[in-house]
Amino acid sequence: MSKAVHVPFSEPPWLMGLPSAYYNDSHRKWQKTCRSLVDQLLMPQGGEWERAGDVPEDLFSKFASANFLIPNLSAPLPITWLKKLGIHSLPGGLAVEDFDYLHTLIYVDEVARTGSLGPVGAVTVGYAFGLPPILKFGSQDLQERFVPDVITGKKRICIAITEPGAGSDVSNIETTARRSPDGRFWVVNGSKKWITNGLWSHYASMAVRTGGPGPGGLSMLVVPLLDTPGVSMRRIKVGGQTAAGTTFIELDEVKVPIENLIGEEGQGMRYVMQNFNHERLTISISVNRLARVAISSAFEYCLKREAFGKKLMDQPVVRHRLAKCGAELESHWAWTEQFTYCMTKMSEEEANKELGGLTALAKAQAGKVLEVCAATAVLLFGGNGYTKSGQGEIAERIYREVPGARIPGGSEDVMLDLAIRQLVKNFQRKTKELETEMERPKGSSKL
């Protein structure tokens, strides 16, 4: 980091010069690399792109050519595939086998520094959440057909779960996929809504109903989108993340090769839920950075702005508001850091079992933290915070991002309920295991 004095709350504690038990030299070097690339690719025009509601066509290819899309995948990275494709390191020389979840945290935190999830979301969201189901659950044949072009950025992919009538309630998905009479195709009918990056995607990892009602009837397919007969897509205008390419997809008798099934038929619900864990953790990280940008911008403004004959920072009520926001922000960051550290020490199976519910809770809390920080920033900027240009523009923009933090990836109330249900389930499971262990005869049975 440079020797500049940072505005309070503008950086996580470990980047403000405070000691941390989590980060090693590899993480510190990676943070510098990410910051340099973000300063080059996103920061100069990110705000302008969000105002315009779109990003340049070549932004995705710039990320891809720098191998700067790959850090969106969950750790550990798909090392075998990367090396097979000649990719042995990430920017800055980080070996792909050395990449862990703290590197993920650093990457996600850095790319959110623009103060909007729109520009970065335009290039990362589909890759981050659409490719992993193929890597984790797809057959070798399926991976051979799709992974090389997608992982290198030659083709684009998105994740398509949500529908007009089924969002967080995944088990009620209505888009159907039935076998064609000759058995060669899945014939897909239905619609998907609020699909980030859909407009530009060649493929979607899509949840479809191949069986009866409920979660057991769900499967996942790789569905072709661009230039595919029966597929129509249009952009949805949303309040925040306007540059991310939110899309409505209609599917009318779309023929999908039968071999495009991801994993096993009827296992779609399990695949979707496991995929959500990575998504929710990265949402928690990026939303915390949005809150950080909002409250630190307001903090800096209060150090300069005068009212009633003195600086805003000299008003006790202003300091009180900043203090409450800072406490919420840093508490959530510490919790998210601790989760991420756990991910570096646990297997994916263990993490899904132990941390899935808590990750949902952290995601829900991120939205609450952003809401209070963004609202406070708008109030402290005053009229400037209600204006889409000028020095308070950042607060106005981030405030519009709040619903996009609290709803996608699992809406807030559903996340709160899910967290407790899983904690209860784990408690009951562990209690039963302990009781079984205590009932087991001890010692030798020999006389």
C-alpha positions in Angstrom: 0.0 0.0 0.0 1.1 3.6 -0.5 2.1 5.8 2.4 -1.1 8.0 2.1 -3.2 8.4 5.3 -6.5 6.7 4.7 -9.8 8.1 5.7 -11.3 6.2 8.6 -13.4 3.2 7.5 -12.1 3.5 3.9 -10.1 0.2 4.0 -10.4 -3.0 5.9 -8.3 -3.0 9.1 -5.5 -5.1 7.6 -5.0 -2.5 4.8 -5.0 0.3 7.4 -1.8 -1.0 8.8 -3.3 -3.1 11.7 -1.9 -6.6 12.4 -3.9 -9.6 11.1 -3.5 -13.3 11.7 -5.2 -14.2 8.4 -3.0 -12.8 5.6 0.4 -13.9 4.5 2.9 -12.4 2.0 1.1 -14.1 -0.9 -2.2 -12.4 0.1 -0.5 -9.0 0.4 1.2 -9.3 -3.0 -2.2 -10.4 -4.5 -3.9 -7.4 -3.0 -1.5 -5.1 -4.7 -1.9 -6.9 -8.0 -5.7 -6.7 -7.8 -5.6 -3.1 -6.8 -3.4 -2.2 -9.8 -5.6 -4.0 -12.3 -8.8 -2.6 -10.8 -7.3 0.9 -11.0 -6.5 0.3 -14.6 -9.7 -1.5 -15.8 -12.5 -0.3 -13.6 -11.9 2.8 -11.5 -11.3 5.5 -14.2 -14.7 5.0 -15.9 -16.7 2.7 -13.6 -19.0 5.5 -12.4 -19.6 6.7 -16.0 -20.5 3.2 -17.2 -23.0 2.8 -14.3 -24.6 6.1 -15.2 -24.8 5.1 -18.8 -26.2 1.6 -17.9 -23.6 -0.3 -19.9 -19.9 -1.2 -20.2 -17.7 -1.3 -23.3 -17.9 -4.5 -25.3 -14.2 -5.2 -24.8 -14.2 -5.0 -21.0 -14.9 -8.7 -20.7 -12.1 -9.6 -23.1 -9.7 -7.4 -21.1 -10.5 -9.3 -17.9 -10.2 -12.6 -19.8 -6.8 -11.8 -21.4 -5.4 -10.9 -18.1 -6.6 -14.2 -16.5 -8.6 -11.8 -14.2 -11.8 -13.7 -14.5 -10.5 -16.9 -13.0 -10.4 -15.6 -9.4 -14.2 -15.5 -9.5 -14.2 -19.3 -9.2 -14.4 -20.9 -5.8 -11.1 -22.1 -4.2 -9.4 -24.4 -4.7 -9.4 -23.5 -8.4 -9.9 -26.3 -11.1 -6.1 -26.8 -11.3 -6.2 -29.7 -13.7 -8.3 -27.8 -16.3 -6.2 -24.6 -15.9 -2.9 -26.4 -16.5 -4.4 -28.4 -19.3 -5.2 -25.1 -21.0 -1.7 -23.7 -20.3 -2.7 -21.5 -17.4 -0.3 -22.0 -14.5 -0.5 -18.6 -12.8 -2.8 -15.6 -12.2 -1.8 -12.0 -12.5 1.2 -11.1 -10.4 2.6 -14.6 -10.7 0.3 -16.3 -8.1 0.4 -20.0 -8.8 -3.0 -21.4 -9.4 -2.5 -24.2 -6.8 -1.7 -21.5 -4.2 -5.0 -19.7 -4.6 -7.2 -20.0 -1.5 -10.4 -18.4 -0.3 -8.6 -15.4 1.2 -7.4 -14.6 -2.3 -11.0 -14.8 -3.3 -12.0 -12.4 -0.6 -9.3 -9.9 -1.6 -10.3 -10.1 -5.3 -14.0 -9.6 -4.6 -13.3 -6.7 -2.2 -11.0 -4.9 -4.6 -13.3 -5.1 -7.7 -16.2 -3.6 -5.7 -14.2 -0.4 -4.9 -16.0 1.5 -7.8 -19.0 1.9 -5.5 -21.3 0.0 -7.8 -21.7 -3.7 -8.5 -22.9 -2.9 -12.0 -19.7 -2.5 -14.0 -17.8 -5.4 -12.4 -21.0 -7.5 -12.4 -21.2 -7.1 -16.2 -18.1 -9.2 -16.6 -17.9 -11.5 -13.5 -21.3 -12.7 -12.3 -22.1 -15.2 -15.1 -18.6 -16.6 -15.0 -18.6 -16.8 -11.2 -21.8 -18.7 -10.8 -22.6 -20.2 -14.2 -19.3 -22.2 -14.7 -18.9 -23.9 -11.2 -21.9 -26.3 -11.6 -20.3 -27.7 -14.8 -16.9 -28.0 -13.1 -18.2 -29.6 -9.9 -21.0 -31.8 -11.1 -20.7 -32.2 -14.9 -19.4 -35.3 -16.5 -16.0 -35.4 -18.2 -17.7 -35.2 -21.6 -19.7 -32.2 -20.6 -16.6 -30.4 -19.3 -14.6 -31.2 -22.4 -17.3 -29.6 -24.5 -17.8 -26.4 -22.5 -15.0 -25.7 -20.0 -12.1 -24.8 -22.4 -14.0 -21.9 -24.1 -15.8 -20.6 -21.0 -12.9 -20.7 -18.6 -10.6 -18.8 -21.0 -13.4 -16.2 -21.9 -13.9 -17.2 -25.5 -17.5 -17.9 -24.7 -19.7 -16.5 -22.0 -22.1 -18.2 -19.5 -24.6 -17.2 -16.9 -26.6 -18.9 -14.1 -30.3 -19.0 -14.8 -32.4 -20.0 -11.7 -34.9 -17.3 -11.0 -38.3 -17.0 -12.7 -41.2 -14.6 -12.6 -42.9 -16.9 -10.0 -39.9 -18.6 -8.4 -36.9 -16.7 -6.9 -35.7 -17.7 -3.5 -38.3 -20.5 -3.6 -36.3 -22.6 -6.0 -38.4 -25.7 -5.5 -41.3 -24.0 -7.3 -39.4 -23.6 -10.6 -41.8 -24.1 -13.5 -39.5 -24.1 -16.6 -39.8 -27.6 -18.0 -37.5 -29.8 -19.9 -39.1 -32.9 -21.5 -37.3 -35.6 -23.6 -38.0 -35.4 -27.4 -39.7 -38.5 -28.9 -36.4 -39.6 -30.5 -34.6 -39.2 -27.1 -31.9 -36.9 -28.6 -33.0 -33.6 -27.0 -34.4 -31.9 -24.0 -37.2 -29.6 -25.1 -37.2 -26.6 -22.8 -40.2 -24.3 -22.3 -40.6 -21.4 -19.8 -39.0 -18.2 -18.8 -36.2 -16.9 -16.6 -36.1 -13.4 -15.0 -33.4 -11.2 -13.5 -30.6 -13.2 -15.1 -27.4 -11.2 -14.8 -25.2 -11.2 -18.0 -27.9 -13.2 -19.8 -27.9 -10.8 -22.8 -24.3 -11.6 -23.6 -24.2 -15.3 -22.7 -23.7 -18.1 -25.2 -24.9 -20.6 -22.5 -26.8 -20.8 -19.2 -26.4 -23.3 -16.4 -30.2 -23.5 -16.0 -32.5 -25.1 -13.4 -35.3 -26.9 -15.1 -38.1 -29.3 -14.2 -37.5 -32.7 -15.7 -39.7 -34.5 -13.2 -42.7 -34.0 -10.9 -43.4 -31.2 -8.5 -41.1 -30.2 -5.7 -37.3 -30.2 -5.3 -36.9 -33.8 -6.5 -38.2 -32.9 -10.0 -35.4 -30.4 -10.6 -32.3 -30.9 -12.8 -29.7 -28.6 -14.3 -28.9 -28.3 -18.0 -26.4 -26.3 -20.1 -28.8 -24.4 -22.3 -27.5 -22.5 -25.4 -28.8 -18.9 -25.5 -27.3 -16.6 -28.2 -28.4 -17.3 -31.7 -30.5 -20.3 -30.6 -33.9 -20.9 -32.1 -36.7 -20.5 -29.6 -34.6 -18.3 -27.2 -35.5 -14.6 -26.9 -33.8 -12.2 -24.5 -34.5 -8.6 -23.5 -32.9 -6.3 -21.0 -34.6 -5.4 -17.7 -34.1 -2.0 -16.3 -33.4 -2.1 -12.6 -32.7 0.5 -9.9 -29.1 -0.4 -9.2 -26.4 -2.4 -10.9 -27.7 -0.9 -14.1 -24.6 -1.9 -16.2 -24.7 -5.6 -15.3 -27.0 -6.7 -18.1 -30.1 -7.9 -16.1 -32.1 -10.1 -18.6 -35.5 -11.7 -19.2 -35.2 -15.0 -21.1 -38.1 -16.7 -22.8 -37.7 -20.3 -24.0 -40.1 -21.7 -26.6 -39.5 -25.3 -27.6 -35.7 -24.9 -27.3 -33.9 -28.1 -28.2 -31.0 -28.9 -25.9 -28.8 -32.0 -26.6 -29.6 -34.7 -24.1 -25.9 -34.8 -23.2 -26.1 -31.3 -21.7 -27.5 -32.6 -18.5 -25.3 -31.4 -15.6 -24.7 -34.4 -13.3 -27.7 -36.6 -12.5 -31.3 -36.0 -13.3 -33.3 -35.0 -10.3 -30.3 -33.6 -8.4 -30.8 -30.0 -9.5 -31.9 -28.7 -6.2 -28.7 -29.9 -4.5 -26.5 -28.4 -7.1 -28.3 -25.1 -6.9 -28.0 -24.9 -3.1 -24.3 -25.7 -3.1 -23.7 -23.2 -5.8 -25.5 -20.6 -3.7 -23.0 -20.9 -0.9 -20.1 -19.4 -3.0 -22.5 -16.7 -4.3 -23.7 -15.6 -0.9 -20.1 -15.4 0.6 -19.0 -13.2 -2.3 -22.1 -11.1 -2.0 -21.3 -10.6 1.7 -17.8 -9.4 0.8 -18.7 -7.1 -2.1 -21.6 -5.5 -0.3 -19.4 -4.8 2.7 -17.1 -2.9 0.4 -20.0 -0.9 -1.0 -21.0 0.1 2.6 -17.4 1.0 3.2 -17.2 3.3 0.2 -20.5 5.0 1.2 -19.6 5.7 4.8 -16.0 6.6 4.2 -17.0 9.0 1.5 -19.5 10.6 4.0 -16.8 10.7 6.6 -14.4 12.6 4.3 -17.2 15.0 3.4 -18.0 15.7 7.0 -14.3 16.7 7.6 -14.7 19.5 5.0 -18.3 20.6 4.9 -19.3 23.5 7.2 -22.8 24.2 8.6 -24.0 26.4 11.4 -20.5 27.9 11.6 -18.5 24.7 12.1 -17.5 21.5 10.3 -20.0 18.8 10.2 -17.5 16.5 12.1 -17.7 18.9 15.0 -21.4 18.1 15.4 -21.9 15.3 18.0 -25.0 13.9 16.2 -22.8 13.5 13.0 -20.1 11.7 15.0 -22.8 9.5 16.6 -24.2 8.4 13.2 -20.7 7.6 11.8 -19.8 5.6 14.9 -22.9 3.4 14.7 -22.2 2.7 11.0 -18.6 2.0 11.6 -19.4 -0.5 14.3 -21.8 -2.4 12.1 -19.4 -2.3 9.1 -16.3 -3.5 10.9 -18.2 -6.2 12.9 -19.6 -7.6 9.7 -16.2 -7.5 8.0 -14.6 -9.4 10.9 -17.3 -12.0 10.7 -16.9 -12.4 6.9 -13.1 -12.6 7.2 -13.5 -15.4 9.8 -15.8 -17.3 7.6 -13.4 -17.0 4.7 -10.5 -18.2 6.8 -12.6 -21.2 7.8 -13.0 -21.9 4.1 -9.2 -22.2 3.8 -9.1 -24.9 6.5 -12.2 -27.0 5.7 -13.1 -29.3 2.8 -15.9 -28.2 0.6 -18.2 -30.9 2.1 -17.5 -29.7 5.6 -18.0 -26.1 4.7 -21.3 -26.7 3.0 -22.5 -28.6 6.0 -21.2 -26.3 8.8 -21.2 -22.9 7.1 -24.0 -22.9 4.6 -26.6 -21.5 7.0 -24.2 -19.0 8.6 -23.1 -17.8 5.1 -26.8 -17.1 4.4 -26.9 -15.2 7.6 -23.8 -13.2 6.7 -25.3 -12.4 3.3 -28.5 -11.2 5.0 -26.5 -9.1 7.5 -24.5 -7.5 4.6 -27.7 -6.1 3.2 -28.6 -4.6 6.6 -25.2 -3.1 7.0 -25.3 -1.5 3.5 -28.8 -0.1 4.2 -27.7 1.8 7.3 -24.4 2.9 5.9 -25.9 4.1 2.6 -28.8 5.8 4.2 -26.5 7.6 6.7 -24.2 8.7 3.9 -27.2 10.2 2.0 -28.3 12.1 5.1 -24.8 13.4 5.8 -24.3 14.5 2.2 -27.6 16.3 2.5 -28.9 17.6 -0.8 -25.7 16.4 -2.5 -26.6 12.9 -1.5 -29.9 13.1 -3.3 -28.3 14.2 -6.6 -27.1 12.0 -9.4 -24.0 14.1 -10.1 -21.4 16.0 -8.1 -19.7 15.2 -4.8 -22.6 13.3 -3.3 -23.3 11.1 -6.4 -21.6 8.1 -4.8 -24.0 8.0 -1.9 -27.0 8.4 -4.1 -25.8 5.6 -6.4 -25.0 3.2 -3.5 -28.3 3.8 -1.9 -30.0 2.5 -5.1 -27.8 -0.7 -4.7 -29.4 -1.7 -1.4 -32.3 -3.8 -2.8 -29.9 -5.5 -5.1 -28.0 -6.6 -2.0 -31.0 -7.7 0.0 -32.9 -9.7 -2.6 -30.7 -11.5 -5.2 -28.8 -14.6 -4.1 -31.6 -15.4 -1.7 -33.9 -12.7 -0.2 -33.2 -11.5 3.3 -36.1 -13.1 5.1 -35.5 -16.4 3.4 -31.8 -16.2 4.4 -32.6 -15.5 8.0 -35.0 -18.5 8.2 -32.5 -20.8 6.3 -29.7 -19.9 8.7 -31.7 -21.0 11.8 -33.1 -24.1 10.2 -29.7 -25.3 9.3 -28.3 -24.5 12.7 -31.1 -26.5 14.3 -30.5 -29.4 11.8 -26.8 -29.5 12.7 -27.5 -29.3 16.4 -29.9 -32.2 16.2 -27.5 -34.3 14.0 -24.6 -33.7 16.4 -26.7 -34.4 19.4 -27.8 -37.7 17.9 -24.2 -38.7 17.0 -23.1 -37.9 20.6 -25.9 -40.0 22.1 -25.0 -42.9 19.8 -21.4 -42.7 20.8 -22.3 -42.6 24.5 -24.5 -45.7 24.1 -21.8 -47.7 22.4 -20.2 -50.3 24.7 -16.8 -49.4 26.1 -13.9 -51.7 26.7 -13.4 -55.4 25.9 -16.2 -58.0 25.7 -13.8 -60.8 26.7 -14.2 -62.4 30.1 
